[in-house]
Amino acid sequence: MTKYLFVTGGVLSSVGKGITASMLGRVLQERGYTVMSAKLDPYINVDPGTMSPYQHGEVFVLDDGTETDLDLGHYERLLDINLSSVCNFTTGQVYAEVIAKERRGDYLGGTIQVIPHITDEIKKRILCVADETKADIVMVEVGGTVGDYESLPFLEALREMPSEVGEENCFFIHVTWVPHIMASGELKTKPTQHSVRELRSIGISPDMIVLRSDLPLNEEITQKVARFCSVAPQAVVPMITADVLYDIPFELEKMGIGDYMMSKLGIKSKRKPTWRRWTRLAAESRAEKPTINLALVGKYVELHDAYKSVQEAITHAGLHNKVDVKIDWVQSEDLEGLTKEKVTQRLQNAAAIVVPGGFGERGIEGKINAVQYARESKTPYLGLCLGMQLMTIEFARNVLGLEGAHSTEFEHLTPHPIIDLMPEQRSLNEMGATMRLGLYPCRIQEKTLAASLYKTDYIEERHRHRYEFNNQYRQQFENHGMILSGLSPDQRLVEIAELKDHPYMIASQFHPEFLSRPLNPHPLFMGLISAGIERTKKLQK
Ligand code: GLN
């Protein structure tokens, strides 16, 4: 019988529900259980694919091409699992399905209502996660904060789940925030109490309350929450913002959380938790390490969550290269219209440069300036999707002398469309879920940088883009030192490009950051950081 962990949030958003849930799941995984997770997002968009990263952080992409909330990235990375389309759904999807059924006549004669039709559809989808993945434990996180208008149908569906699958198979976790009042030096539990009261008024009694806080919470506080919110004292779990993310499970173990959850769910450890690889990971994170500087030149840099997976992939590669990587968040617009000297001044401390993915024209010329700087100064460079497109455009303009070279995304009538739409994209007139999405295969050319990094000639990587390298320019590029080292197996699409005679200048049409895992860093990021270490030595001389 599948066991369900339901995770709700209280007090405010962005308290780290996804990470909390992942860590609790990880504790059960360590005891031999298979864990899957799902995120239910109450907004009306069908998926986050059409949302600005400023609204919701990065759009994470799964193997099957589903565009999802960034929490799925946390789940994949921290639980080391691969999720699928059933693992993220929104109000938009639920309503679209119910309305389609109504139009088909599936409910003939009926009046379609939020309860039971919408809530039934939500429950069906939750059960589907268990059905499709066959996991022992399914974690279900509801986005937003209890008290939000729009999440009510989701919470009602959760409330009904115990009678659907058995009370003994459900465990409700409420994650809240404990604010600190600077003037009096107090930590306040009242918002948590109110939030739990709100949850109860919906009919859900939490089995566990996780108190997120930036400051240590003493027993007085956890006892107080236990008493006022009627949960067992051992089920009030302080979770303090950690310097080292990978230390969190050890804190949970010290508090006996794994055993508590299992006893409540009526299950026993299948194996003794050892945390063998995680112990090493945490120790390496904590260890004193030299620092290298990396410039991330992007459009949404004010909101680091917009580049969450890139940031994580950099951290993983730093960890495995035994360095701390300090990210300099460079707003690409700030590099626009600058002289070469000014661009150099801004970027000269960077031992590595990343130009991540992006859409739209703002900041494009700034990113191209960064690419030119990386190429000419021989600073290690990694381009991700748009970062590959711009690397080839810069090369076309400044090495091949193709004036006005551009992508037709930004300049319809460019004389040299280095990046252009494929015919299959031209005929599309809908924006949602119509890009090249998800895993695609790629063949790597022998004796290239890509081949030496991947140590294989066949890879599969996740994509999210509309535009592609224009094959008419292939020969010219190769003749002048840019190798198109990764191609789709049918050779139609350029997937990786790299520069000869440069310590490390490589870029991919796909997004390698989505496949990087703490214990399994991505080769393209590993190569970048190790080249960055060499560069740092040079800069220090
Ligand atoms: N805007 C570009 C395209 O659609 C790049 C997309 C991206 O970087 N993810 O092809």
Boltz pocket constraint, residues with backbone or C-beta under 6 A from the ligand:
constraints:
  - pocket:
      binder: B
      contacts: [[A, 356], [A, 357], [A, 358], [A, 359], [A, 360], [A, 384], [A, 385], [A, 386], [A, 387], [A, 409], [A, 464], [A, 465], [A, 466], [A, 467], [A, 468]]
      max_distance: 6.0
